[in-house]
Amino acid sequence: MSASLLSYLLSASSLISLWLMGKKSVWGIIVGLLNQILWVVYALMLKQYGLLIGVVAYTIINIRNLRKWTTKR
């Protein structure tokens, strides 16, 4: 897969994730978590290792949010 194509997939999946989160759907968080896999591939493909810092941060935030959204109070 080319970096150009992957950049389009990343943009689309990021927008879908945000859209779903705005609708208060837990699927937005799940899509966001799966999206991080694509970001790792993209960062490694382009040797842009600084992007991996964002991957770690977004993954932690998504896991935190998933726990908060799915934990019964």
C-alpha positions in Angstrom: 0.0 0.0 0.0 1.3 3.4 -0.9 1.8 6.2 1.7 -0.5 8.4 -0.4 -3.4 5.8 -0.2 -2.7 5.2 3.5 -3.0 8.9 4.2 -6.5 9.0 2.6 -7.5 6.0 4.7 -6.2 7.6 7.9 -8.1 10.8 7.1 -11.3 8.9 6.4 -11.1 6.7 9.5 -10.2 9.6 11.7 -13.2 11.6 10.5 -15.5 8.6 10.9 -14.2 8.1 14.4 -14.8 11.7 15.4 -18.3 11.7 13.7 -19.3 8.6 15.7 -18.0 10.0 18.9 -20.0 13.2 18.3 -23.1 10.9 18.0 -22.1 9.5 21.4 -21.5 6.0 19.9 -19.0 3.8 21.5 -18.0 2.7 18.0 -16.3 6.0 17.6 -13.8 5.0 20.2 -13.4 1.5 18.8 -12.7 2.9 15.3 -10.3 5.4 16.9 -8.4 2.5 18.6 -8.2 0.5 15.4 -7.1 3.6 13.5 -4.0 3.7 15.7 -2.8 0.5 14.0 -2.9 2.3 10.7 -0.9 5.2 12.2 1.8 2.8 13.4 2.1 1.4 9.9 2.1 4.9 8.4 4.8 6.2 10.8 7.0 3.2 10.2 6.5 3.4 6.4 7.6 7.0 6.3 10.2 6.6 9.1 8.4 9.4 11.0 8.9 8.0 14.4 7.7 11.1 16.2 4.1 10.1 15.1 4.4 7.1 17.4 4.2 9.5 20.4 0.8 10.5 19.2 -0.2 6.9 18.7 0.6 6.1 22.3 -1.2 9.2 23.6 -4.3 8.6 21.5 -4.4 5.0 22.4 -4.3 5.8 26.1 -7.0 8.4 25.8 -9.2 6.1 23.7 -8.8 3.3 26.3 -9.6 5.7 29.1 -12.7 7.0 27.3 -13.9 3.5 26.4 -13.7 2.5 30.1 -15.6 5.6 31.1 -18.3 5.1 28.5 -18.8 1.4 29.2 -18.4 1.3 33.0 -21.7 1.2 34.8 -22.2 3.8 37.5 
